[in-house]
Amino acid sequence: MESRLYSSPVSSVNAARLHSRIAALARFGALAGGGVTRSCWSPAHEEARAWLLDEIRAAGLHGWVDPAGNTFGGLGVSALSASTPIVLTGSHIDTVPEGGILDGALGVLAGLECLQTIREAGAVPRRPLAVVAWSDEEGRYGSLFGSRAFCGRLDAAALESMAAVDGERLVDAMARAGFDARRAPDARAPANAVHAYVELHIEQGPRLDEAGVPIAVVDSIVGIRRARLTFRGQADHAGTTPMERRRDAFLAAADYALKARDLVVDGGGGRSVTNVGVVHVHPGVSNIVPGRAELVHEIRSPDADTLDRLARESQALAVAVADRRGLAVDVVAMSRTAPVTCSPRVQTAVEAACKRLGLAWKTLYSAAGHDAQNLALVTDAGMLFIPSRGGKSHRIDETSDADAIERGANVLLHTLLTLAA
Ligand SMILES: [Zn+2]
């Protein structure tokens, strides 16, 4: 039965073609033991970009790359303009080190497949459509780099000093790939150039897989706070200093990490998480009581007020822990992104696509950051997820079932047709 929102001869994507493109993209940066390392601007990434542009053009779409390295394929459009707002879909083709083959790649290749399917069917949506692969989503140099540039959120003054953890500067990495980093802010899209944005992604967590539900309609994306805490105690002889006289900075940091975990779990409304993923102890030898300990503490929540409160309470906790142990502590905010709400219009379009295809869905918030959170600042933006088998992601055995991929691509297809109608 045809929807009243649009009518077209298009019903489903070519799943075999989508799977073969996923396998083809996975060869760029492939690791011997499975999985892929394809950091933005690396030779593997640039080879993947060239391949993607070839696929875009072979599919009958217009291909172009903007000054931030975002790679586009347009159907009925070859550039962005305020006078012809487009419906945009996409994700990213960069990966974390030793990552999986679907994170990002799925959304780009399913988007390409949808546009090719629509073009081949001779369907003419009212609005032009485009697929995009955003630059450096994973943040080797700056997370969500390409979509930030596109949405006018790039800090131009910081570009010169941006560098990867191994020290390589962004300007050098981009120059090697044929880009001028100083021009990246020029990727900013004209106002109102995007009518709507929808991104298909793997869930990267266990919720859909365990619920046995094929599709998630994403209603919000978490905000993230990162802070660097430095506990300052006293370095001392690890053998001769009586235990009760020590001002051990590592123990203060450990005490804080455990208590902060409880604070976030108990006070986060069941929807907040926390991580201490970086710890440095100084001077870092076994026969000296640590005089200084630095850690990077991250808190995520889909609720802005909760996130604000948890960040405030964590800072107060750090001071209390340091006081009780006779140490000092500095807390320096490193980054903050606000949670975003996905557009009700996009959520409704995804739900309508699920209904049309007879698929159950579940409404979830995204516990990971995504480019859609930047797009949500400039247009109606939303996301849909398919299950990640076993909830595994950011690891080489990340995978989703072939049927799940096909279902996700078909839901994306009908969502795009609704949004472009
Ligand atoms: Zn991703």
Residues whose N, C-alpha, C, O or C-beta is under 5 A from the ligand:
A	BS01	ZN	D103 G104
